[in-house]
Amino acid sequence: MNTIQRIYTAIEEVLKIVVFIFLALMVVNIFGNVLLRYVFRYPIAWTEELARYLMIWLGFIGMSLALKYNEHVYISFVTKLFPKKVENILIALSRILMLVFLVAVFIHSIKVIPVLSRQRSTALQLPMYIPYLSVTVGSALMILHVFYLFIFGSESKE
């Protein structure tokens, strides 16, 4: 395993830990709010907002991990109609299109951050760039994964 693969594996492990922590926080947060709302009749306003932002972050990080393992939904029967060489070309073209789209999303998400830094969320009073930063981080991670797939090929789910 070369240095690039070791760094990539370390990043992947950190992402898995972040996903686990965010998911655990979301479960505890929602369970706590349900308990407080329906048992003690004392709901806390910020728990729904926190759950929403955690879900957004989980979605973008999860999309990047799904891309790494080739777990996104696609219509495989179309590519299977062609010979293996043509199928590989179609897969490469789809990755190039994906890369172009992700770079555009990344660039435009960076442009929005200064505007969002002046806005605050309703309940938590977080700067709004924190939830929206999930788009920037998620698209950057997906770009990294697409490059990895180009260099090292697809990896099956562990």
C-alpha positions in Angstrom: 0.0 0.0 0.0 1.6 3.3 -1.0 1.4 6.6 0.8 -1.6 8.0 -1.2 -3.6 4.9 -0.3 -2.6 5.1 3.4 -3.7 8.8 3.6 -6.9 8.0 1.7 -7.6 5.1 4.1 -7.0 7.3 7.1 -9.4 10.0 5.7 -12.0 7.2 5.1 -11.6 6.0 8.7 -12.1 9.5 10.1 -15.2 9.9 7.9 -16.6 6.7 9.3 -16.0 7.9 12.8 -17.6 11.3 12.1 -20.7 9.6 10.6 -20.9 7.3 13.6 -20.7 10.3 16.0 -23.2 12.4 14.1 -25.6 9.5 13.8 -25.3 8.8 17.6 -25.8 12.5 18.4 -28.9 12.6 16.1 -30.4 9.6 17.8 -29.8 10.9 21.3 -31.0 14.3 20.3 -34.3 13.1 18.8 -34.9 10.5 21.5 -34.3 13.1 24.2 -36.7 15.6 22.5 -39.4 12.9 22.1 -39.0 12.0 25.8 -39.1 15.6 26.9 -42.0 16.5 24.7 -44.3 13.6 25.3 -43.4 12.4 28.7 -42.4 15.6 30.6 -44.4 18.0 28.3 -41.3 20.2 28.1 -40.1 20.4 24.5 -36.8 22.0 23.6 -36.9 24.2 20.5 -33.4 23.7 19.2 -33.4 19.9 19.0 -35.3 19.8 15.7 -32.9 22.3 14.1 -29.9 20.3 15.4 -31.3 17.1 14.0 -31.9 18.7 10.6 -28.3 20.0 10.4 -26.9 16.7 11.5 -29.0 14.9 8.9 -27.7 17.2 6.1 -24.1 16.6 7.2 -24.7 12.9 7.4 -26.2 12.9 3.9 -23.2 14.6 2.3 -20.6 12.6 4.1 -22.6 9.4 3.4 -22.9 10.2 -0.3 -19.1 10.5 -0.5 -18.6 7.2 1.2 -21.2 5.6 -1.0 -19.4 7.0 -4.0 -16.1 5.5 -2.8 -17.7 2.0 -2.7 -19.7 2.4 -5.9 -22.9 2.0 -4.0 -24.9 4.8 -5.7 -27.9 3.7 -7.7 -27.3 3.4 -11.4 -28.8 1.6 -14.3 -26.4 -1.3 -14.8 -28.4 -3.1 -17.4 -27.7 -0.4 -19.9 -23.9 -0.6 -19.6 -24.1 -4.4 -19.6 -25.6 -4.3 -23.1 -22.2 -3.3 -24.4 -18.9 -5.1 -24.6 -16.6 -4.7 -21.6 -14.4 -2.1 -23.4 -17.4 0.1 -24.2 -18.8 -0.4 -20.7 -15.5 0.9 -19.2 -15.6 3.9 -21.5 -19.2 4.7 -20.4 -18.2 4.4 -16.8 -15.2 6.7 -17.3 -17.5 9.2 -19.1 -20.0 9.1 -16.3 -17.2 9.8 -13.8 -15.9 12.7 -15.8 -19.5 14.2 -16.0 -19.8 13.6 -12.2 -16.5 15.3 -11.7 -17.5 18.4 -13.7 -20.8 18.6 -11.8 -19.1 18.2 -8.4 -16.4 20.9 -9.2 -19.2 23.3 -10.2 -21.1 22.6 -7.0 -17.9 23.0 -4.9 -17.1 26.4 -6.6 -20.6 27.8 -6.2 -20.9 26.6 -2.6 -17.7 28.5 -1.7 -19.1 31.7 -3.3 -22.2 31.5 -1.0 -20.2 31.2 2.3 -19.5 34.9 2.8 -23.2 35.7 2.5 -24.2 33.0 4.9 -21.7 34.0 7.5 -23.8 37.0 8.3 -27.0 35.0 8.9 -27.9 33.0 12.0 -30.1 29.9 12.4 -33.3 30.4 14.3 -33.0 28.3 17.4 -29.3 27.5 17.8 -28.1 30.9 16.6 -25.3 29.1 14.6 -23.8 31.0 11.6 -25.6 29.5 8.6 -22.4 28.8 6.8 -22.0 25.8 9.2 -24.9 23.8 7.9 -24.2 24.9 4.3 -20.5 24.0 4.6 -21.7 20.4 4.3 -22.2 21.0 0.6 -18.7 22.3 0.2 -17.1 19.5 2.3 -19.3 16.8 0.8 -18.6 17.8 -2.8 -14.8 18.1 -2.0 -14.9 14.6 -0.5 -16.8 13.3 -3.6 -14.2 14.9 -5.9 -11.5 13.1 -3.9 -13.3 9.8 -4.3 -13.8 10.2 -8.0 -10.1 10.9 -8.4 -9.4 7.8 -6.3 -11.7 5.7 -8.5 -9.8 7.0 -11.6 -6.4 6.2 -10.2 -7.1 2.9 -8.3 -10.4 1.7 -9.8 -13.6 0.8 -8.0 -13.6 -0.8 -4.6 -16.3 -3.2 -3.5 -18.1 -2.7 -0.2 -16.3 -4.1 2.8 
